[in-house]
Amino acid sequence: MLAELKARYRSELADAFRTSLAELAPRDRTLLRYQMIDGLSIDEIGAIYRVHRATAARWLVGIRDHLVADTRGRLAAKLGVDTEEAASIVRLVQSQLDVSVIRHLDPSSKG
């Protein structure tokens, strides 16, 4: 039963996530790529942008929060459910979402 639910919502979540990710500002996508693909620390990212590490950390938290909220909203709208139910669906397929983030941010990825 759980596998069926995951399979049912996987493509809808992936579509909502891809759209949300694609609509991020270029700098935001770059910041996520620096952290998730290149493995840069907050200190290294701060140095690139010549800002304090706390500023870089706030940027990344804000980007992630926006990405999650936007994805949930898109999923809720697509499925005709409220955002709480959409949040439950996101939690259900969270591991696939983590892999999807990396795949869509990595320019060398084939997918």
LINVENLIN-V711505 format. One line per field, one symbol per residue. phi: phi as a letter, one per 20 degrees, with the letter a starting at -180 (. if undefined). psi: psi as a letter, one per 40 degrees, with the letter a starting at -180 (. if undefined). burial: 1 if it has 9 or more other C-alpha atoms within 8 Angstrom, else 0. A space follows every 50 residues. Layout:
# LINVENLIN-V711505
phi: ???
psi: ???
burial: ???
This chain:
# LINVENLIN-V711505
phi: .fffffffegfffffffgffffeffgffffgffgfeeemfeffffgfgel cfgfffffgffffffffffffffffgffemceffffffffffdgffffff gffeeefefdr
psi: ddddddddedddddddddddddeiiddddddddddddefiidddddddef iiddddddddddddddddddddddddddefiiddddddddddfddddddd dddedheeig.
burial: 00000100110111011111100100011011111110010110111000 11101110010010001001111111100010101110110010001001 01111100000
